[in-house]
Amino acid sequence: MAAIYGARGIGIVLSGMMPTGVKGLRALKACGGFALAQDRTSSGWFEMPSAAIDFAKAEIVMPPERMASVLTIIAQSWQDAGPLGDRAEPLLG
């Protein structure tokens, strides 16, 4: 995903028991993409989201039910920037 979508890629890590996905999230962020992780309170198993937060430096941490609204905000900022525009900083104050 990082190679194809770069700065317009979004990785989301939800509840899970192994620290899977950190390498992919790091690659995505190195290309300018975003990393989202589920928060501790809403996770059944926090190992995967914790790895995304600690090792991949996920910018956004929240319960899954709030992620759709964040994705909408990010997508809107990309639409407003045009097809070649960079991602807006900061998106979520």
VMD Tcl script that builds the backbone (N, CA, C; Angstrom):
set m [mol new atoms 279]
animate dup $m
set s [atomselect $m all]
$s set {name element resname resid chain x y z} {
  {N N MET 1 A 0.826 -1.178 0.000}
  {CA C MET 1 A 0.000 0.000 0.000}
  {C C MET 1 A 0.875 1.249 0.000}
  {N N ALA 2 A 1.959 1.222 0.757}
  {CA C ALA 2 A 2.843 2.397 0.808}
  {C C ALA 2 A 3.385 2.735 -0.572}
  {N N ALA 3 A 3.785 1.733 -1.332}
  {CA C ALA 3 A 4.358 1.961 -2.664}
  {C C ALA 3 A 3.332 2.497 -3.647}
  {N N ILE 4 A 2.080 2.089 -3.501}
  {CA C ILE 4 A 1.027 2.491 -4.436}
  {C C ILE 4 A 0.371 3.812 -4.029}
  {N N TYR 5 A 0.009 3.942 -2.758}
  {CA C TYR 5 A -0.773 5.098 -2.315}
  {C C TYR 5 A 0.051 6.168 -1.606}
  {N N GLY 6 A 1.223 5.821 -1.090}
  {CA C GLY 6 A 2.097 6.795 -0.448}
  {C C GLY 6 A 1.410 7.652 0.593}
  {N N ALA 7 A 1.480 8.966 0.410}
  {CA C ALA 7 A 0.918 9.910 1.367}
  {C C ALA 7 A -0.597 9.841 1.467}
  {N N ARG 8 A -1.228 9.150 0.552}
  {CA C ARG 8 A -2.685 9.002 0.626}
  {C C ARG 8 A -3.089 7.610 1.097}
  {N N GLY 9 A -2.197 6.955 1.793}
  {CA C GLY 9 A -2.483 5.647 2.380}
  {C C GLY 9 A -2.812 5.781 3.858}
  {N N ILE 10 A -3.711 4.937 4.338}
  {CA C ILE 10 A -4.106 4.947 5.743}
  {C C ILE 10 A -4.084 3.511 6.245}
  {N N GLY 11 A -3.319 3.273 7.299}
  {CA C GLY 11 A -3.290 1.967 7.943}
  {C C GLY 11 A -4.052 2.034 9.248}
  {N N ILE 12 A -4.897 1.035 9.493}
  {CA C ILE 12 A -5.695 0.982 10.720}
  {C C ILE 12 A -5.402 -0.330 11.426}
  {N N VAL 13 A -5.039 -0.247 12.708}
  {CA C VAL 13 A -4.762 -1.439 13.506}
  {C C VAL 13 A -5.818 -1.534 14.599}
  {N N LEU 14 A -6.513 -2.669 14.589}
  {CA C LEU 14 A -7.555 -2.920 15.580}
  {C C LEU 14 A -7.085 -3.985 16.569}
  {N N SER 15 A -7.904 -4.277 17.539}
  {CA C SER 15 A -7.622 -5.233 18.601}
  {C C SER 15 A -7.034 -6.536 18.073}
  {N N GLY 16 A -5.980 -7.013 18.718}
  {CA C GLY 16 A -5.360 -8.273 18.340}
  {C C GLY 16 A -4.249 -8.636 19.297}
  {N N MET 17 A -3.804 -9.896 19.200}
  {CA C MET 17 A -2.879 -10.417 20.200}
  {C C MET 17 A -1.413 -10.434 19.790}
  {N N MET 18 A -1.068 -10.116 18.579}
  {CA C MET 18 A 0.336 -10.123 18.166}
  {C C MET 18 A 0.689 -8.752 17.589}
  {N N PRO 19 A 1.949 -8.340 17.712}
  {CA C PRO 19 A 2.333 -7.014 17.204}
  {C C PRO 19 A 2.515 -7.011 15.687}
  {N N THR 20 A 1.536 -7.497 14.995}
  {CA C THR 20 A 1.576 -7.604 13.541}
  {C C THR 20 A 1.312 -6.241 12.894}
  {N N GLY 21 A 1.940 -5.991 11.763}
  {CA C GLY 21 A 1.639 -4.801 10.983}
  {C C GLY 21 A 2.557 -3.625 11.198}
  {N N VAL 22 A 3.450 -3.693 12.180}
  {CA C VAL 22 A 4.311 -2.550 12.480}
  {C C VAL 22 A 5.194 -2.200 11.281}
  {N N LYS 23 A 5.783 -3.192 10.638}
  {CA C LYS 23 A 6.662 -2.936 9.489}
  {C C LYS 23 A 5.903 -2.220 8.369}
  {N N GLY 24 A 4.693 -2.677 8.084}
  {CA C GLY 24 A 3.878 -2.046 7.051}
  {C C GLY 24 A 3.485 -0.625 7.413}
  {N N LEU 25 A 3.118 -0.403 8.671}
  {CA C LEU 25 A 2.761 0.951 9.102}
  {C C LEU 25 A 3.957 1.891 9.015}
  {N N ARG 26 A 5.129 1.398 9.402}
  {CA C ARG 26 A 6.329 2.231 9.293}
  {C C ARG 26 A 6.605 2.615 7.838}
  {N N ALA 27 A 6.446 1.662 6.932}
  {CA C ALA 27 A 6.650 1.947 5.504}
  {C C ALA 27 A 5.638 2.968 5.012}
  {N N LEU 28 A 4.396 2.813 5.420}
  {CA C LEU 28 A 3.341 3.737 5.026}
  {C C LEU 28 A 3.630 5.140 5.537}
  {N N LYS 29 A 4.013 5.261 6.797}
  {CA C LYS 29 A 4.316 6.570 7.373}
  {C C LYS 29 A 5.552 7.187 6.741}
  {N N ALA 30 A 6.531 6.365 6.355}
  {CA C ALA 30 A 7.730 6.888 5.690}
  {C C ALA 30 A 7.389 7.538 4.357}
  {N N CYS 31 A 6.286 7.117 3.750}
  {CA C CYS 31 A 5.823 7.703 2.484}
  {C C CYS 31 A 4.855 8.855 2.714}
  {N N GLY 32 A 4.590 9.179 3.980}
  {CA C GLY 32 A 3.699 10.290 4.293}
  {C C GLY 32 A 2.284 9.892 4.634}
  {N N GLY 33 A 1.992 8.593 4.714}
  {CA C GLY 33 A 0.646 8.130 5.040}
  {C C GLY 33 A 0.338 8.237 6.518}
  {N N PHE 34 A -0.860 7.821 6.881}
  {CA C PHE 34 A -1.346 7.899 8.257}
  {C C PHE 34 A -1.435 6.522 8.884}
  {N N ALA 35 A -1.315 6.486 10.217}
  {CA C ALA 35 A -1.553 5.264 10.980}
  {C C ALA 35 A -2.568 5.573 12.074}
  {N N LEU 36 A -3.626 4.767 12.124}
  {CA C LEU 36 A -4.634 4.864 13.163}
  {C C LEU 36 A -4.588 3.590 13.989}
  {N N ALA 37 A -4.866 3.698 15.290}
  {CA C ALA 37 A -4.881 2.534 16.162}
  {C C ALA 37 A -6.068 2.609 17.107}
  {N N GLN 38 A -6.590 1.443 17.415}
  {CA C GLN 38 A -7.688 1.346 18.380}
  {C C GLN 38 A -7.148 1.667 19.772}
  {N N ASP 39 A -7.937 2.344 20.576}
  {CA C ASP 39 A -7.504 2.696 21.921}
  {C C ASP 39 A -7.616 1.510 22.883}
  {N N ARG 40 A -6.936 1.624 24.013}
  {CA C ARG 40 A -6.893 0.540 25.005}
  {C C ARG 40 A -8.288 0.204 25.551}
  {N N THR 41 A -9.075 1.208 25.849}
  {CA C THR 41 A -10.375 0.989 26.474}
  {C C THR 41 A -11.302 0.148 25.620}
  {N N SER 42 A -11.281 0.337 24.328}
  {CA C SER 42 A -12.204 -0.394 23.449}
  {C C SER 42 A -11.617 -1.693 22.903}
  {N N SER 43 A -10.338 -1.972 23.180}
  {CA C SER 43 A -9.680 -3.172 22.649}
  {C C SER 43 A -9.914 -4.378 23.549}
  {N N GLY 44 A -10.231 -5.512 22.925}
  {CA C GLY 44 A -10.277 -6.761 23.664}
  {C C GLY 44 A -8.869 -7.234 23.981}
  {N N TRP 45 A -7.949 -7.047 23.030}
  {CA C TRP 45 A -6.529 -7.352 23.163}
  {C C TRP 45 A -5.775 -6.153 22.624}
  {N N PHE 46 A -4.935 -5.562 23.453}
  {CA C PHE 46 A -4.301 -4.296 23.099}
  {C C PHE 46 A -2.904 -4.459 22.502}
  {N N GLU 47 A -2.391 -5.679 22.324}
  {CA C GLU 47 A -1.024 -5.876 21.856}
  {C C GLU 47 A -0.785 -5.265 20.474}
  {N N MET 48 A -1.663 -5.515 19.510}
  {CA C MET 48 A -1.475 -4.959 18.161}
  {C C MET 48 A -1.596 -3.435 18.139}
  {N N PRO 49 A -2.659 -2.866 18.731}
  {CA C PRO 49 A -2.723 -1.398 18.740}
  {C C PRO 49 A -1.558 -0.759 19.505}
  {N N SER 50 A -1.133 -1.398 20.594}
  {CA C SER 50 A -0.017 -0.868 21.372}
  {C C SER 50 A 1.252 -0.820 20.536}
  {N N ALA 51 A 1.513 -1.861 19.756}
  {CA C ALA 51 A 2.686 -1.881 18.876}
  {C C ALA 51 A 2.576 -0.784 17.822}
  {N N ALA 52 A 1.384 -0.575 17.291}
  {CA C ALA 52 A 1.187 0.484 16.291}
  {C C ALA 52 A 1.454 1.856 16.893}
  {N N ILE 53 A 1.073 2.037 18.135}
  {CA C ILE 53 A 1.273 3.319 18.820}
  {C C ILE 53 A 2.747 3.505 19.189}
  {N N ASP 54 A 3.326 2.485 19.814}
  {CA C ASP 54 A 4.689 2.598 20.331}
  {C C ASP 54 A 5.765 2.533 19.252}
  {N N PHE 55 A 5.622 1.620 18.293}
  {CA C PHE 55 A 6.695 1.376 17.335}
  {C C PHE 55 A 6.460 1.995 15.970}
  {N N ALA 56 A 5.210 2.156 15.582}
  {CA C ALA 56 A 4.909 2.778 14.288}
  {C C ALA 56 A 4.438 4.219 14.454}
  {N N LYS 57 A 4.306 4.652 15.686}
  {CA C LYS 57 A 3.936 6.038 16.004}
  {C C LYS 57 A 2.617 6.459 15.356}
  {N N ALA 58 A 1.579 5.651 15.579}
  {CA C ALA 58 A 0.247 5.991 15.074}
  {C C ALA 58 A -0.143 7.384 15.560}
  {N N GLU 59 A -0.597 8.216 14.626}
  {CA C GLU 59 A -0.966 9.595 14.979}
  {C C GLU 59 A -2.315 9.683 15.670}
  {N N ILE 60 A -3.207 8.774 15.331}
  {CA C ILE 60 A -4.584 8.870 15.814}
  {C C ILE 60 A -4.925 7.586 16.551}
  {N N VAL 61 A -5.374 7.715 17.811}
  {CA C VAL 61 A -5.742 6.578 18.646}
  {C C VAL 61 A -7.132 6.836 19.184}
  {N N MET 62 A -8.070 5.930 18.887}
  {CA C MET 62 A -9.460 6.130 19.289}
  {C C MET 62 A -10.247 4.842 19.146}
  {N N PRO 63 A -11.490 4.821 19.658}
  {CA C PRO 63 A -12.337 3.642 19.459}
  {C C PRO 63 A -12.761 3.528 17.999}
  {N N PRO 64 A -12.968 2.306 17.515}
  {CA C PRO 64 A -13.326 2.102 16.111}
  {C C PRO 64 A -14.563 2.882 15.660}
  {N N GLU 65 A -15.532 3.041 16.529}
  {CA C GLU 65 A -16.760 3.729 16.111}
  {C C GLU 65 A -16.532 5.197 15.769}
  {N N ARG 66 A -15.408 5.763 16.161}
  {CA C ARG 66 A -15.089 7.156 15.815}
  {C C ARG 66 A -14.206 7.266 14.579}
  {N N MET 67 A -13.641 6.160 14.133}
  {CA C MET 67 A -12.689 6.201 13.024}
  {C C MET 67 A -13.314 6.608 11.702}
  {N N ALA 68 A -14.554 6.257 11.474}
  {CA C ALA 68 A -15.205 6.624 10.210}
  {C C ALA 68 A -15.241 8.143 10.039}
  {N N SER 69 A -15.519 8.867 11.109}
  {CA C SER 69 A -15.568 10.326 10.993}
  {C C SER 69 A -14.176 10.897 10.715}
  {N N VAL 70 A -13.137 10.311 11.300}
  {CA C VAL 70 A -11.770 10.765 11.046}
  {C C VAL 70 A -11.380 10.487 9.593}
  {N N LEU 71 A -11.738 9.311 9.099}
  {CA C LEU 71 A -11.444 8.980 7.703}
  {C C LEU 71 A -12.139 9.948 6.756}
  {N N THR 72 A -13.338 10.355 7.108}
  {CA C THR 72 A -14.067 11.331 6.300}
  {C C THR 72 A -13.335 12.667 6.280}
  {N N ILE 73 A -12.830 13.105 7.420}
  {CA C ILE 73 A -12.090 14.372 7.501}
  {C C ILE 73 A -10.814 14.301 6.663}
  {N N ILE 74 A -10.090 13.200 6.777}
  {CA C ILE 74 A -8.855 13.045 5.999}
  {C C ILE 74 A -9.172 13.044 4.508}
  {N N ALA 75 A -10.171 12.266 4.105}
  {CA C ALA 75 A -10.534 12.195 2.685}
  {C C ALA 75 A -10.966 13.560 2.161}
  {N N GLN 76 A -11.696 14.308 2.963}
  {CA C GLN 76 A -12.126 15.649 2.551}
  {C C GLN 76 A -10.929 16.567 2.361}
  {N N SER 77 A -9.943 16.471 3.246}
  {CA C SER 77 A -8.762 17.327 3.102}
  {C C SER 77 A -8.006 16.992 1.819}
  {N N TRP 78 A -7.954 15.713 1.460}
  {CA C TRP 78 A -7.294 15.319 0.215}
  {C C TRP 78 A -8.071 15.816 -0.993}
  {N N GLN 79 A -9.394 15.754 -0.913}
  {CA C GLN 79 A -10.234 16.230 -2.012}
  {C C GLN 79 A -10.048 17.737 -2.188}
  {N N ASP 80 A -10.002 18.467 -1.082}
  {CA C ASP 80 A -9.818 19.917 -1.129}
  {C C ASP 80 A -8.449 20.298 -1.680}
  {N N ALA 81 A -7.438 19.440 -1.447}
  {CA C ALA 81 A -6.083 19.721 -1.911}
  {C C ALA 81 A -5.911 19.443 -3.393}
  {N N GLY 82 A -6.825 18.706 -3.988}
  {CA C GLY 82 A -6.713 18.360 -5.398}
  {C C GLY 82 A -5.925 17.081 -5.587}
  {N N PRO 83 A -5.851 16.602 -6.801}
  {CA C PRO 83 A -5.232 15.303 -7.053}
  {C C PRO 83 A -3.742 15.225 -6.747}
  {N N LEU 84 A -3.033 16.338 -6.771}
  {CA C LEU 84 A -1.601 16.307 -6.497}
  {C C LEU 84 A -1.246 16.997 -5.192}
  {N N GLY 85 A -2.242 17.444 -4.445}
  {CA C GLY 85 A -1.973 18.177 -3.209}
  {C C GLY 85 A -1.447 17.300 -2.096}
  {N N ASP 86 A -0.674 17.909 -1.223}
  {CA C ASP 86 A -0.153 17.210 -0.048}
  {C C ASP 86 A -1.232 17.144 1.014}
  {N N ARG 87 A -1.032 16.239 1.971}
  {CA C ARG 87 A -1.986 16.149 3.063}
  {C C ARG 87 A -1.887 17.400 3.918}
  {N N ALA 88 A -3.015 17.838 4.439}
  {CA C ALA 88 A -3.053 19.058 5.248}
  {C C ALA 88 A -2.497 18.763 6.645}
  {N N GLU 89 A -1.779 19.694 7.234}
  {CA C GLU 89 A -1.248 19.570 8.588}
  {C C GLU 89 A -1.709 20.768 9.396}
  {N N PRO 90 A -2.202 20.645 10.572}
  {CA C PRO 90 A -2.713 19.411 11.138}
  {C C PRO 90 A -4.151 19.181 10.711}
  {N N LEU 91 A -4.581 17.958 10.638}
  {CA C LEU 91 A -5.956 17.674 10.228}
  {C C LEU 91 A -6.923 17.712 11.398}
  {N N LEU 92 A -6.461 17.315 12.571}
  {CA C LEU 92 A -7.375 17.157 13.708}
  {C C LEU 92 A -6.972 18.023 14.896}
  {N N GLY 93 A -6.492 19.210 14.613}
  {CA C GLY 93 A -6.168 20.157 15.662}
  {C C GLY 93 A -5.448 19.558 16.762}
}
mol reanalyze $m
mol bondsrecalc $m
mol representation Tube
mol addrep $m
